[in-house]
Amino acid sequence: MAEKNPQPGVGGEHYVAPEERTGNESIVYFTCDLSAEGLRRAYEQVNAHIGGKVAVKLHTGEQHGPNIIPRPWVRELLEKDLPDATIVETNTYYEGDRYTTAQHRKTLEVNGWTFAPVDIMDEEGVTPFPVAGGKWFDEVHMGAHLANYDSLFVLTHFKGHTQGGFGGSAKNIGIGCADGRIGKKEIHTTPGSDDMWDIKTEEFMERMMESAKAVCDHFGDNITFVNVMRNMSVSCDCEGTAAMPVVTPNVGILASTDILAIDQACVDLVYAMKEEDHHDLVERMESRHGLRQLSYMKELGMGNDRYVLIDLDNGGARIQPADAVAYVVPFEG
């Protein structure tokens, strides 16, 4: 493990507005079509380097979780665009419905993830992935099977998160590819601590992003990202039926080959909403210092926080986040 820096970066409670950012721009595609067709169209924009043995990393959720990406959408995408792909997951750090592989497979059955093969990547152990330029890690332990794949499609339900503030593509792979016993402990817990969740705010965000960087570096160009902004509770899908009620309006689906740009765009879309629509989710992001995810990804060279937002619904026009959320209505269940 890299030498621990006693003074991690700060500012995870501060939103950096687009006009305050510098650097290059990436492309992020947007559609407000929340459907199987919209998901397929978004994926088609960013799939050029997805091939060989393909893994699809998504959060399959706790039993009966109400907010996960609809299974019929994923099924249609896999059947029509990725017929040989494998859904990949890892076991959880906390005890629950996905703590052991046997429990996890039962939960997959309950939640309807039965239409494609699912690989519990830490079922047969772990493998260390190197972290280049990390503050906290030299390596992070991932589910061993992750190394068996040629490319990775990161399909993410964007939402809030109890400890991370929000969960986007980076959280999906930073936590979701780390194995349940070693890798997730490296991210969440100070060695020797009696509190398994004692690492918080800036340090937690930085550890999580270093883990995500290890995955991105491993796959290089052969990784791509789609975020679904639907049923965005302030709670993660790991809370299942105990998740807080959804009060944030649905927005749409985003796609990019840049992990920072896509997560930044989702955050910008939330901030572009009316205050009464985004209050709870913004409070969750800022109170947990979750915006440090974005600034630290930029420091690590993982992508650009400036981007061009391309509207797939209107002939590929360039739009602003405020344009994309102009017609959202309060969530009514």
LINDAHU-V112222 format. One record per helix or strand of 3 or more residues. SS is the DSSP state (@ for helix, = for strand). FROM is the first residue (numbers start at 0). TO is the last residue. Records with the same first field share a line. If there is no record, write none. Layout:
# LINDAHU-V112222
SS->FROM-TO, FROM-TO
This chain:
# LINDAHU-V112222
@->17-19, 35-43, 70-80, 100-109, 143-147, 168-173, 182-187, 200-218, 236-241, 258-270, 274-286, 291-298, 320-323
=->24-30, 53-56, 85-88, 117-119, 125-129, 138-142, 150-156, 158-160, 164-166, 222-228, 251-255, 305-310, 316-318
